[in-house]
Structures are given as structure tokens and as C-alpha cells.
Amino acid sequence: MHELGIVFHIIKEVKEIAEENSCSRISRVVMEIGEVSTIVPYYLEDCWKWAVAKDDEIMRGCELSINVLDAVTHCDACGQDYPTVKHGKVCPCCGSDRTWLLQGNEVQIKQIEVE
């Protein structure tokens, strides 16, 4: 489970941003996680709850919200975009495998809310 390491990295980044902006308390962090990013949102949330409960005042009790971004693949042969998880690497419109992931592999902090 690599989600715990990811949580520690997110907390470190959030604390650095909070310090740069003279924030004393973080109430919520919103993440965007791609559908095929290899991160399991449930595990990330579970690790988050454990980590912020053990943290100092700035992160204690901080809520984590996760927006899962659909994976979308683009086909260079026909120019169509299609749902990656449903159809995989082969384009359902033309049958080509000249495709690439347009979105769905993201892992990023979208928003940090302070008190």
C-alpha cells in the first residue's frame, strides 16, 4: 500500500504551502486523482485519517476530499476521445491502437482550505 507514503508527501506539501502563507490551521484538502492513477481513494482516505490524527495542530482533524477524474483516451487515427476503462487501449470507434491517455493519471492537490 503506497497510499501512506503519498499521504505523507501531501501533508508535507500542504504544510510548506501553509507556512509560506502564514496559515496556522488547515481545515480541508481537496485532491484530484485520476481513475487509472493506481491510487485507491478508500486507502488514501484511511491513511489520511490516521496521519492527521497523529499530526500537530496545523493538520489535526483536517478533512480530505477526493475528486476522481475519469480516464479518457485519445485516438490519433480517427481523432475521437473515449472512456479508457471501458474500452482499453483499442479505439472503439475505428479499432486502432494508435491511442494515448488524455486524462485520468493525475494526482494533484486542487485546493487547500484554511480557517
QUIVEN-V259875 format. One line per field, one symbol per residue. phi: phi as a letter, one per 30 degrees, with the letter a starting at -180 (. if undefined). psi: psi as a letter, one per 20 degrees, with the letter a starting at -180 (. if undefined). burial: b if it has 9 or more other ideal C-beta (glycine too) atoms within 8 Angstrom, else e. Layout:
BEGIN
phi: ???
psi: ???
burial: ???
END
This chain:
BEGIN
phi: .dddddddddddddddddddchccaccabcccbdecdiccedddddddeddddcddedceiddccbcdcddbcccddcidcbddddcidcdddbidcdbaddakcdbadcabccc
psi: oihghgghggggggggggghjlpipphqppqppqhkijpogghggghgggghhirahhipjpqpppoppqppqpphgijqqrpghhibhppigijqjmrqogqijqoqphqppq.
burial: eebbebbbebbebbbebbeeeebeebbbbbbbbbbbbebebebbbbbbbebbeebeebbbebebebbebbbbbbbeeeebebbbeebeebbeeeebeebebebbbbbebeebbbe
END
